[in-house]
C-alpha cells in the first residue's frame, strides 16, 4: 500500500486532510527533514523530552513514498482502493487490544498509516504506547521473568475459521488471510510466513508461531528494547494462547501487570474527519477504544 497521503486524488475525493500525526518523533524528524509544518493536538504528552504524537500539517501529501507491505493477520478488513484497506471491522462496541502490527509475521511493517474518513460520535480513540516504556517498567518490576522469557522465546497459537466472521475482532477466515481455499497452498503460504498449521474438523485451522522474542532492539531507535510481542493480547484467550516456547505456562499475575503497565503508559488519540496518524510500528503499540457507530478508519501498512 502506498502512504495514504501520497494518493492525493483518493484523499481529495474522500475528504480534506487536517493533520498528519506521528507517534514516533525520532522517526518523523530524522526521515522527513523540513518538509512539514509542526502543530499540536489535544492529548499530547512529553515522552523522553519529545512531544507525542508529533503533529504535522497538510503538506504531508505526496511527501513519503514508502513501499507497501501486504497485511497478514486475523482482523476482518475490506479492500478500499489500491493499497488502502479498512481498519479492523470487528464490532465497534469491543476494543482492539494494543499490538505492533503483524508482530508475529516474519516481514512486518515499519510504519502504519491511519486515515479517518468517518469519525465516531463517541469513543473510538486510537490509543498508542511508546513500546520501550513497557519494557523498562516490566524490567523494573519483573527483571528475572522478562529475561527468562526473552531467552526462552514465546510460542503462540491462534484458531481461525474457514470463512470471515465480522462478528469477531479476530474473525478473518484462513481462506481470506492466505488468499486461497486450497489447504495445500495455504500450508505453503503459512510456512513462508513462519507459521505451522493444524487443520480442524470444523474446517478451521490452528496456526502455530514461535519461538518469538519478548523484546526487540531495532536500528535507529537509541538501542531501546521494544515490547515487541502480543503476550497480553493472546494469553488465555478463547481462540489463542501464549506460552513460553518450551511449553511453560506464564503466570497470569505477570500478564495482568503487563496489561496494566501498557494501559498506564497509553496516549489517547481522538479522531477528527481527515486526520492522518502515522505510527512507527517498531516503536509503538496501538489499539482501538470501543465507540458508537459509525466509525470508518482506513489503513496502509508500509515498509
N, C-alpha and C positions, 0 to 999 in steps of 0.2 A: 504494500500500500504506500502510496506517496504521502508525504506530510499533508495534512488536511488543508493547511493554509496555502500549500503550493498549488492546489487545484482551485484557482481563483474563480473560474466560471461556475463550478458547482457551488462554492460558498456564496457567491453573489446571487445565485439563483435561489438559495435557501434563505440566507439572512446576512445582514452586515456583521462584520467582526467587531466586537467591543475590545477585547483584550486577549493576549496570549499570556499564560501564566506558567512559569517554570517552577517545578517542585524541587529543583536541584540547582542552586545558584552557581556552584562551581562549574557545572557543565554549561550553563547558559552563558556566563560571562567569558569563559575560555574559548568557546567554539563560535560564538556569534558576533564577537567584536563590537563595532559601533553601529550596527545595522538597526538597532531598536531604541525606542523611547521607553525609559523605565517609569512605571507608575506605581500605584498602590491599590490594595483592596482590603475589604473588611476581613478580619480574622488572621492577618499576617502575624507571624511570630519571628522573633530573632533567635536563630539557632547557630551556635558557633560563630557569632558575630555577623551573620548574614540574614537578610530578610527571606523568609519562606512563606508562600511562594514568591518568586521574583516575577513582577508584573511587567509585561512588555506591550507596547501599543500596537495599533493596526498595521504598522509597516512590516509585520511578520509575513505577510503574503508573499509567497514565492521565494523566501529567503533561505530555506533549509535544503530541500532536495535530498533528504535521506532516503536510501533504498528501503523497500518494504521487506517484511518478513511475514510469511503466512501464519495466521493464528491457528494454533492447535490447542484444544482444551475442551472441558466439559460444558462450558457455558453455552446456552442456546442463543444464536445470533442470526441476523438476516443480512444478506448481501445488499448493499445500497447502490454503489456506483464505483466501478474500477476497484480501487484498493480500499474502499471505505465500507465498513460494516456497522451494524448497531452494536452498542454495548450490551452486556448481559440482559436478556429479555425475560429472565425469571420474574416471578411475582413481585410487584413493587412494594408490597407490604412486608417483604422479607429483606434482610440486609445481605450484602455481599461482603464476605469477610476479607480482612486485609491480606494482600498477597503481592508478590512480584509476578508480573505476567509471564506465564509459561515457565515458571521457575523449575519445573521438573523435566523439561524437554532439553535435549542436547543443545539445540540452537534457539536461544531465547532472545527477545528483542532488547535493544539498548534503550529505546525510547517508546513511550506510549503517548499518543496524541488523542485527546478527547475534545469533542466539539458539541456544544449544547444547541440543539435545534429547537427543542420544546422544554423549557424549564418547568419543574413540577410546582404546583401551587403551594405545597407544603412539604418539607423534608427533602429527601433525595440528594443530600450533600454527598460529595466525593471526598471522604477523609483520606489523608495520607500521612505517612510516618517516615521520618529520617531513619533508615534501617540501622545505621551504625549505633544509634542511641539505644535500640533494643538490645543489641549485643553488649554494649557497655553496661547496661543495667543488669542484664542477666548474669554477666560475669561478676558483677559486684555481689550479687545475692547467691548465685549458684555456680561458682567457678569450676568445681570439680565435675558437675553434671554437664556443663557446656563443653568442657574439654573432652570429656568421655564420649559424648555424642558426636562431636566433631571427628574424633579419632575412629570411632566405630562406623559412622555414617548412619543414615536413616533409610528405612525401607517403607515404601508407600504402596497401598493398593487402592484401586478405585473401580467401582462397578458401573458400567454404562448400559443403557437399554439398546435395543436394536434401532428403534426409531426415536425421533426427537420428542421430548416431553417438556413443553414450555411451562408446565405447572411446577417445575422444579428448577432451583438455581443451578443445578448441575445436570440438567436433563438432556443434554446434547447426545443423540444416538451415535453409536460407533460407526454406522454407515456414513453419516454426515461428517463425522470427525475425520475418518480415514479416506473419505471420498470414493468409497467403493462398497458394494454389497457382497463382494466375493471374500469369503473368510481367509482364503489362502493369501490373496493380495493384501488384505488388511493386516495379516500377520507380518508380511514383508515390510509394509509401511510402518507398523508399530516397532519392529526391530530397528529400522533406520532411525527412529526417534528415541531409541534407548529403552523401549518397553518390552516386557514379556506379556503374554496373553493367556488366559484360561477361558474357554468357551463354556457358557452356562446353558442349562436345559431350557430356560425360557427364551433363548435367543440372544440374550445379552452377553457381555464379556467383562471379565475382571482383568484389568491391566495392572501390571506389577512393575514398579520402578525402584531402582536403587542398586547399590548404595549411593546416597546423595549426602553431601556435607551439610552441616547445620549452618555454617557461616562461610562466606567467601570474601576474598580481597581482590578488587579489580583495579587495573591501572588507572591513574589519573584521579584517584579518589582518596589521596592522602594516606594510603596504607590502612584505611579503616576496614574493620571486619563487619561486613553486612550480614544482617539476619536473613540469609538467602535460603529460605525453606518455607514449607507450608505445614509445619508441625501442628500448630494450633488449629488451622482450618480443617485438617483431616483426621486428627487424633480422636478416636472413639466415636466417629460419626456413623450413621446408618449405612451409607454407601461407600465409605472409605475407612482407611486405617493408616496409622503411622506408628512404627516401632523402630527400635534400634535395628541396624542391619543384621545383627546376629540373632534377632528374634526376641531380644529382651524387651519387656514392657517398659514404657516410660511413665514415671509416676504422674498421676493425674494432677497432683498438687503443683508440680513443676510446670505443667502445661497451663494450668489455670493462672498461675502467677505471671507467666509469659504473656498470656492474653490480657491481663490487667495492665502490664507494663506497656504493651502496644497501644492500648486504649488511652492510657495516661499521656503518652507521647504524641497522640494524634493531633493533626491540624485539620479543621473543618473548612471545606471549600463549598460555598453555596453558589449554585449556578444562576447565571442570567443568560437570556437569549443571545446567542452569538459568541459567548465566551469560548476560549480555547485553553485547555490545560495541558501542558507538556510535562510529562513525568520522565525523569531519569530512572528507568526501570531497574538499573543496577544499584540504585541508591535509595529508592523509596518504595515502601509498600503502599498499596491503595485499596480502597473498598467502595462500598455504596451504602448509604443510610436508607432505611425504609421511607417511602413517600406516598402521597396521594397521587393518583393519575391526573393528567397524563404526564409522562416524562419520556423524552427521547434524546439520547446522547449517542453520538456517532464516534467511532474509534478507528485509528490506524496504528498498527504496530510496525516499528521501523528498526533497522539495524543500528 
